[in-house]
Amino acid sequence: MPARAAPAGYSRLQIRLHWAVVVLVALQYALHDGVALAFDDAMESGAFTLSAPVVGHFVTGSLIFLLAAWRLMLRGERGVPDLPEADPAWQKRLAHGTHLAMYALLLTLPVTGGAAWAMQSAGASTAHEVMRALLMLAVLLHVAGALYGQFVQKTGILDRMRRPAE
């Protein structure tokens, strides 16, 4: 079977899902202290109650999981545009690895967070916190790569997440 040609750009839906996940992840980081404090208090007291910060964090994490899974499904069905041809091979490998890491973390962070709360597990909480830090590093690398491509290499890479391919 011949290989499918890469699309010229991302679809409107792919772009909207990307930015929805960005907003939800930013919200999770911004509101992290409330749920972390609730978890620490629950571990001390043994009373794992569902407060507003906990429910909000759980709902937002679940949405991130669902939207990331949807993005992966669309990626498989539709494909994604090729990286700029002028990018060196190492840069393309790093971009692919960064995307893989972000998807893996977006899918596993809600699982470890839910496990930490449901099982009252300090180990799952620690894994969640480590993955949270790794996601931040991956996001920073992703943003740095996009800015480098846009402003240093002048590839117009940022247009891919602003203008849908029709």
Accessible surface in RSA format (square Angstrom, percent):
REM  Atomic radii and reference values for relative SASA: ProtOr
REM  Chains: A
REM  Algorithm: Lee & Richards
REM  Probe-radius: 1.40
REM  Slices: 20
REM RES _ NUM      All-atoms   Total-Side   Main-Chain    Non-polar    All polar
REM                ABS   REL    ABS   REL    ABS   REL    ABS   REL    ABS   REL
RES MET A   1   229.99 119.1 147.21  97.4  82.79 197.1 117.82 100.2 112.18 148.6
RES PRO A   2   123.51  90.0 101.05  92.1  22.47  81.7 112.61  93.0  10.90  67.7
RES ALA A   3   102.33  94.1  65.03 100.4  37.30  84.9  74.91 105.5  27.42  72.6
RES ARG A   4   151.47  63.6 115.92  59.1  35.55  84.6  73.15 100.0  78.32  47.5
RES ALA A   5    88.39  81.3  64.62  99.7  23.77  54.1  74.87 105.4  13.52  35.8
RES ALA A   6    43.17  39.7  12.61  19.5  30.56  69.5  18.06  25.4  25.11  66.5
RES PRO A   7    25.99  18.9  11.37  10.4  14.62  53.1  22.62  18.7   3.37  21.0
RES ALA A   8   104.88  96.4  60.77  93.8  44.11 100.3  72.87 102.6  32.01  84.8
RES GLY A   9     6.75   8.3   0.00   N/A   6.75   8.3   6.75  18.5   0.00   0.0
RES TYR A  10    18.44   8.6  18.41  10.5   0.03   0.1   9.07   6.8   9.36  11.5
RES SER A  11    22.67  19.2  22.37  29.8   0.31   0.7  20.56  43.8   2.12   3.0
RES ARG A  12   113.42  47.6 109.87  56.0   3.55   8.4  37.83  51.7  75.59  45.8
RES LEU A  13    68.65  38.2  64.70  46.3   3.95   9.9  66.30  46.6   2.35   6.3
RES GLN A  14    10.15   5.7   9.49   6.9   0.66   1.6   6.88  14.7   3.27   2.5
RES ILE A  15    15.59   8.9  15.59  11.6   0.00   0.0  15.59  11.2   0.00   0.0
RES ARG A  16   153.83  64.6 146.07  74.5   7.77  18.5  53.50  73.1 100.34  60.8
RES LEU A  17     9.26   5.2   9.16   6.6   0.10   0.3   9.26   6.5   0.00   0.0
RES HIS A  18    19.87  10.9  19.77  13.7   0.11   0.3  14.23  14.7   5.64   6.6
RES TRP A  19   115.12  46.2 114.68  55.5   0.44   1.0 111.09  59.2   4.04   6.5
RES ALA A  20    37.71  34.7  28.26  43.6   9.44  21.5  36.50  51.4   1.21   3.2
RES VAL A  21     5.92   3.9   5.92   5.4   0.00   0.0   5.92   5.1   0.00   0.0
RES VAL A  22    62.81  41.3  57.41  52.0   5.41  13.0  61.42  53.4   1.39   3.8
RES VAL A  23    98.10  64.6  94.87  85.9   3.24   7.8  97.07  84.3   1.03   2.8
RES LEU A  24    27.67  15.4  27.67  19.8   0.00   0.0  27.67  19.4   0.00   0.0
RES VAL A  25    18.68  12.3  18.55  16.8   0.13   0.3  18.68  16.2   0.00   0.0
RES ALA A  26    58.46  53.8  48.13  74.3  10.33  23.5  55.30  77.9   3.16   8.4
RES LEU A  27    74.25  41.3  70.54  50.5   3.71   9.3  73.65  51.7   0.60   1.6
RES GLN A  28    23.71  13.3  22.55  16.5   1.16   2.8  13.41  28.5  10.31   7.8
RES TYR A  29    45.09  21.1  31.92  18.2  13.17  34.3  32.64  24.5  12.46  15.4
RES ALA A  30    80.47  74.0  42.28  65.2  38.20  86.9  54.84  77.2  25.64  67.9
RES LEU A  31   108.77  60.6 100.84  72.1   7.93  19.9 105.41  74.0   3.36   9.1
RES HIS A  32    21.75  11.9  21.75  15.1   0.00   0.0  19.23  19.8   2.52   2.9
RES ASP A  33   113.87  79.8 109.08 108.6   4.79  11.3  38.59  90.8  75.28  75.1
RES GLY A  34    31.88  39.3   0.00   N/A  31.88  39.3  24.37  66.9   7.51  16.8
RES VAL A  35    18.23  12.0  17.93  16.2   0.30   0.7  17.93  15.6   0.30   0.8
RES ALA A  36    29.33  27.0  22.51  34.7   6.82  15.5  29.11  41.0   0.22   0.6
RES LEU A  37   112.82  62.8 110.26  78.9   2.56   6.4 112.16  78.8   0.66   1.8
RES ALA A  38    22.60  20.8  13.24  20.4   9.35  21.3  19.66  27.7   2.94   7.8
RES PHE A  39    22.22  11.1  22.22  13.8   0.00   0.0  22.22  13.5   0.00   0.0
RES ASP A  40    79.81  55.9  77.23  76.9   2.57   6.1  19.99  47.1  59.81  59.7
RES ASP A  41    76.38  53.5  73.48  73.1   2.90   6.9  26.48  62.3  49.90  49.8
RES ALA A  42     3.37   3.1   1.78   2.8   1.58   3.6   3.00   4.2   0.37   1.0
RES MET A  43    76.08  39.4  50.67  33.5  25.41  60.5  50.04  42.5  26.04  34.5
RES GLU A  44   157.75  90.6 118.79  89.9  38.95  92.7  46.60  90.1 111.15  90.7
RES SER A  45    81.88  69.2  41.56  55.5  40.32  92.9  48.04 102.3  33.84  47.4
RES GLY A  46    51.29  63.3   0.00   N/A  51.29  63.3  27.97  76.8  23.33  52.2
RES ALA A  47    55.94  51.4  42.14  65.0  13.80  31.4  49.99  70.4   5.95  15.8
RES PHE A  48    38.92  19.5  10.80   6.7  28.12  73.2  10.80   6.5  28.12  80.5
RES THR A  49    94.98  67.6  87.68  88.9   7.30  17.4  67.24  90.3  27.74  41.9
RES LEU A  50   127.75  71.1  96.82  69.3  30.93  77.8  97.25  68.3  30.49  82.1
RES SER A  51    43.59  36.8  33.42  44.6  10.17  23.4  42.98  91.5   0.61   0.9
RES ALA A  52    85.40  78.5  63.94  98.7  21.46  48.8  71.84 101.2  13.56  35.9
RES PRO A  53    63.54  46.3  48.23  44.0  15.31  55.6  60.37  49.8   3.17  19.7
RES VAL A  54     7.51   4.9   6.71   6.1   0.81   1.9   6.71   5.8   0.81   2.2
RES VAL A  55    65.55  43.1  64.42  58.3   1.13   2.7  65.55  57.0   0.00   0.0
RES GLY A  56    34.11  42.1   0.00   N/A  34.11  42.1  33.40  91.7   0.70   1.6
RES HIS A  57    36.27  19.8  31.30  21.8   4.97  12.7  28.40  29.3   7.86   9.1
RES PHE A  58   129.11  64.6 121.09  75.0   8.02  20.9 127.98  77.6   1.13   3.2
RES VAL A  59    74.78  49.2  73.25  66.3   1.53   3.7  74.53  64.8   0.25   0.7
RES THR A  60    13.61   9.7  13.61  13.8   0.00   0.0   0.00   0.0  13.61  20.6
RES GLY A  61     7.82   9.6   0.00   N/A   7.82   9.6   7.82  21.5   0.00   0.0
RES SER A  62    38.31  32.4  34.45  46.0   3.86   8.9  27.60  58.8  10.71  15.0
RES LEU A  63    78.10  43.5  78.01  55.8   0.09   0.2  78.01  54.8   0.09   0.2
RES ILE A  64     9.99   5.7   9.99   7.4   0.00   0.0   9.99   7.2   0.00   0.0
RES PHE A  65    72.65  36.3  72.65  45.0   0.00   0.0  72.65  44.0   0.00   0.0
RES LEU A  66   110.01  61.3 105.40  75.4   4.62  11.6 105.60  74.2   4.42  11.9
RES LEU A  67    27.51  15.3  27.51  19.7   0.00   0.0  27.51  19.3   0.00   0.0
RES ALA A  68     0.00   0.0   0.00   0.0   0.00   0.0   0.00   0.0   0.00   0.0
RES ALA A  69    39.54  36.4  32.76  50.6   6.78  15.4  34.68  48.8   4.86  12.9
RES TRP A  70   100.24  40.2  95.33  46.1   4.92  11.5  92.47  49.3   7.77  12.6
RES ARG A  71    32.94  13.8  30.76  15.7   2.18   5.2   2.68   3.7  30.26  18.3
RES LEU A  72    63.99  35.6  56.56  40.5   7.43  18.7  56.87  39.9   7.12  19.2
RES MET A  73    97.14  50.3  85.21  56.4  11.93  28.4  59.77  50.8  37.37  49.5
RES LEU A  74    21.27  11.8  21.27  15.2   0.00   0.0  21.27  14.9   0.00   0.0
RES ARG A  75    56.53  23.7  52.47  26.7   4.07   9.7  15.62  21.3  40.92  24.8
RES GLY A  76    52.86  65.2   0.00   N/A  52.86  65.2  38.62 106.0  14.24  31.9
RES GLU A  77   111.82  64.2  89.19  67.5  22.63  53.9  46.66  90.3  65.16  53.2
RES ARG A  78    71.99  30.2  61.26  31.2  10.73  25.5  37.68  51.5  34.31  20.8
RES GLY A  79    11.20  13.8   0.00   N/A  11.20  13.8  11.20  30.7   0.00   0.0
RES VAL A  80    33.58  22.1  27.73  25.1   5.85  14.1  27.73  24.1   5.85  15.9
RES PRO A  81     8.99   6.6   5.10   4.6   3.89  14.1   5.10   4.2   3.89  24.2
RES ASP A  82   108.50  76.0  91.73  91.3  16.77  39.7  31.54  74.2  76.96  76.7
RES LEU A  83    30.18  16.8  19.60  14.0  10.58  26.6  19.60  13.8  10.58  28.5
RES PRO A  84    27.74  20.2  16.24  14.8  11.50  41.8  27.67  22.8   0.08   0.5
RES GLU A  85   166.76  95.7 144.58 109.4  22.17  52.8  57.27 110.8 109.49  89.4
RES ALA A  86    92.26  84.8  58.76  90.7  33.50  76.2  69.93  98.5  22.33  59.1
RES ASP A  87    14.80  10.4   8.42   8.4   6.38  15.1   0.00   0.0  14.80  14.8
RES PRO A  88    51.25  37.4  40.57  37.0  10.67  38.8  51.25  42.3   0.00   0.0
RES ALA A  89    62.59  57.5  51.67  79.7  10.91  24.8  54.78  77.1   7.81  20.7
RES TRP A  90   142.77  57.3 137.87  66.7   4.90  11.5 122.44  65.3  20.34  33.0
RES GLN A  91    21.99  12.3  21.33  15.6   0.66   1.6  13.01  27.7   8.98   6.8
RES LYS A  92    59.64  29.1  59.51  36.5   0.13   0.3  28.17  25.4  31.46  33.5
RES ARG A  93   156.39  65.7 147.09  75.0   9.30  22.1  75.90 103.7  80.49  48.8
RES LEU A  94    81.40  45.3  75.61  54.1   5.79  14.6  80.93  56.8   0.48   1.3
RES ALA A  95    26.58  24.4  19.32  29.8   7.26  16.5  26.17  36.9   0.41   1.1
RES HIS A  96   102.38  56.0  97.88  68.0   4.50  11.5  68.96  71.1  33.42  38.9
RES GLY A  97    36.37  44.9   0.00   N/A  36.37  44.9  31.01  85.1   5.37  12.0
RES THR A  98    10.23   7.3   5.01   5.1   5.22  12.4   7.43  10.0   2.80   4.2
RES HIS A  99    35.73  19.5  35.67  24.8   0.07   0.2  25.03  25.8  10.70  12.5
RES LEU A 100   130.52  72.7 126.50  90.5   4.02  10.1 130.01  91.3   0.51   1.4
RES ALA A 101    40.14  36.9  33.17  51.2   6.97  15.9  39.95  56.3   0.20   0.5
RES MET A 102    21.20  11.0  21.20  14.0   0.00   0.0  13.06  11.1   8.14  10.8
RES TYR A 103    17.44   8.1  17.37   9.9   0.07   0.2  13.92  10.5   3.52   4.3
RES ALA A 104    49.11  45.2  41.23  63.6   7.88  17.9  48.37  68.1   0.74   2.0
RES LEU A 105    18.09  10.1  18.09  12.9   0.00   0.0  18.09  12.7   0.00   0.0
RES LEU A 106    13.49   7.5  13.34   9.5   0.15   0.4  13.49   9.5   0.00   0.0
RES LEU A 107    40.68  22.7  39.30  28.1   1.38   3.5  39.30  27.6   1.38   3.7
RES THR A 108    57.86  41.2  57.86  58.7   0.00   0.0  55.65  74.8   2.21   3.3
RES LEU A 109    18.13  10.1  18.12  13.0   0.01   0.0  18.13  12.7   0.00   0.0
RES PRO A 110    31.45  22.9  13.48  12.3  17.97  65.3  21.73  17.9   9.72  60.4
RES VAL A 111    90.59  59.6  82.03  74.3   8.56  20.6  88.59  77.0   2.00   5.4
RES THR A 112    22.32  15.9  21.59  21.9   0.72   1.7  22.32  30.0   0.00   0.0
RES GLY A 113    19.35  23.9   0.00   N/A  19.35  23.9  13.30  36.5   6.05  13.5
RES GLY A 114    22.94  28.3   0.00   N/A  22.94  28.3  19.22  52.7   3.73   8.4
RES ALA A 115    27.26  25.1  20.17  31.1   7.09  16.1  25.30  35.6   1.96   5.2
RES ALA A 116     5.76   5.3   5.76   8.9   0.00   0.0   5.76   8.1   0.00   0.0
RES TRP A 117    41.46  16.6  39.51  19.1   1.95   4.6  36.97  19.7   4.49   7.3
RES ALA A 118    83.06  76.4  48.33  74.6  34.73  79.0  57.19  80.5  25.87  68.5
RES MET A 119   131.54  68.1 104.00  68.8  27.54  65.6  75.15  63.9  56.40  74.7
RES GLN A 120    91.71  51.3  77.64  56.7  14.07  33.5  11.61  24.7  80.10  60.7
RES SER A 121    26.06  22.0  20.01  26.7   6.05  13.9  12.74  27.1  13.33  18.7
RES ALA A 122    56.22  51.7  50.69  78.2   5.53  12.6  51.47  72.5   4.75  12.6
RES GLY A 123    52.20  64.4   0.00   N/A  52.20  64.4  39.92 109.6  12.27  27.5
RES ALA A 124    16.55  15.2   8.47  13.1   8.08  18.4  13.97  19.7   2.58   6.8
RES SER A 125    23.04  19.5  22.13  29.5   0.92   2.1   3.97   8.5  19.07  26.7
RES THR A 126    84.50  60.1  80.67  81.8   3.83   9.1  58.57  78.7  25.93  39.2
RES ALA A 127    40.05  36.8  32.56  50.2   7.50  17.1  39.53  55.7   0.53   1.4
RES HIS A 128    26.72  14.6  26.72  18.6   0.00   0.0  20.65  21.3   6.07   7.1
RES GLU A 129    65.70  37.7  60.79  46.0   4.91  11.7  40.01  77.4  25.69  21.0
RES VAL A 130    82.67  54.4  78.86  71.4   3.81   9.2  82.51  71.7   0.16   0.4
RES MET A 131    32.57  16.9  32.57  21.6   0.00   0.0  22.03  18.7  10.55  14.0
RES ARG A 132    61.71  25.9  61.71  31.5   0.00   0.0  10.43  14.3  51.28  31.1
RES ALA A 133    54.91  50.5  48.29  74.5   6.62  15.1  53.81  75.8   1.10   2.9
RES LEU A 134    85.07  47.4  82.75  59.2   2.32   5.8  82.75  58.1   2.32   6.2
RES LEU A 135     5.57   3.1   5.57   4.0   0.00   0.0   5.57   3.9   0.00   0.0
RES MET A 136    71.09  36.8  70.77  46.8   0.32   0.8  61.36  52.2   9.73  12.9
RES LEU A 137   112.03  62.4 107.82  77.1   4.21  10.6 108.22  76.0   3.82  10.3
RES ALA A 138    10.43   9.6   5.74   8.9   4.68  10.7   9.95  14.0   0.47   1.3
RES VAL A 139    46.01  30.3  46.01  41.7   0.00   0.0  46.01  40.0   0.00   0.0
RES LEU A 140   101.24  56.4  97.24  69.6   4.00  10.0  97.64  68.6   3.60   9.7
RES LEU A 141    79.56  44.3  73.56  52.6   6.00  15.1  76.71  53.9   2.84   7.6
RES HIS A 142    52.95  28.9  46.30  32.2   6.65  17.0  34.77  35.8  18.18  21.1
RES VAL A 143    68.69  45.2  67.32  60.9   1.36   3.3  68.69  59.7   0.00   0.0
RES ALA A 144    54.60  50.2  45.88  70.8   8.72  19.8  51.24  72.2   3.36   8.9
RES GLY A 145    35.68  44.0   0.00   N/A  35.68  44.0  30.78  84.5   4.90  11.0
RES ALA A 146    24.19  22.2  18.49  28.5   5.70  13.0  22.17  31.2   2.02   5.4
RES LEU A 147    81.17  45.2  79.80  57.1   1.38   3.5  80.16  56.3   1.01   2.7
RES TYR A 148    98.81  46.1  94.53  53.8   4.28  11.1  60.35  45.4  38.46  47.4
RES GLY A 149     3.72   4.6   0.00   N/A   3.72   4.6   3.72  10.2   0.00   0.0
RES GLN A 150    35.63  19.9  29.70  21.7   5.93  14.1   0.14   0.3  35.49  26.9
RES PHE A 151   124.96  62.5 114.56  71.0  10.40  27.1 114.85  69.6  10.11  28.9
RES VAL A 152    96.14  63.3  73.10  66.2  23.04  55.5  76.98  66.9  19.16  52.0
RES GLN A 153    55.99  31.3  28.23  20.6  27.76  66.1  20.96  44.6  35.02  26.6
RES LYS A 154   158.58  77.4 130.41  80.0  28.17  67.1  97.77  88.0  60.81  64.8
RES THR A 155    45.63  32.5  10.33  10.5  35.29  84.1  18.08  24.3  27.54  41.6
RES GLY A 156    24.77  30.5   0.00   N/A  24.77  30.5  16.85  46.2   7.92  17.7
RES ILE A 157    29.88  17.0  23.99  17.9   5.89  14.2  25.66  18.5   4.22  11.5
RES LEU A 158    47.42  26.4  45.86  32.8   1.56   3.9  47.29  33.2   0.13   0.3
RES ASP A 159    42.40  29.7  41.02  40.8   1.38   3.3  15.08  35.5  27.32  27.2
RES ARG A 160    44.12  18.5  40.04  20.4   4.09   9.7  29.68  40.6  14.45   8.8
RES MET A 161    29.08  15.1  28.25  18.7   0.83   2.0  28.25  24.0   0.83   1.1
RES ARG A 162   132.91  55.8 105.39  53.7  27.52  65.5  54.59  74.6  78.32  47.5
RES ARG A 163   149.84  62.9 141.89  72.3   7.95  18.9  59.66  81.5  90.18  54.7
RES PRO A 164    35.14  25.6  21.53  19.6  13.60  49.4  21.53  17.8  13.60  84.5
RES ALA A 165    27.74  25.5   8.94  13.8  18.81  42.8  19.29  27.2   8.45  22.4
RES GLU A 166   174.03  99.9  99.51  75.3  74.51 177.4  94.14 182.1  79.89  65.2
END  Absolute sums over single chains surface
CHAIN  1 A     9891.6       8054.7       1836.8       7111.1       2780.4
END  Absolute sums over all chains
TOTAL          9891.6       8054.7       1836.8       7111.1       2780.4
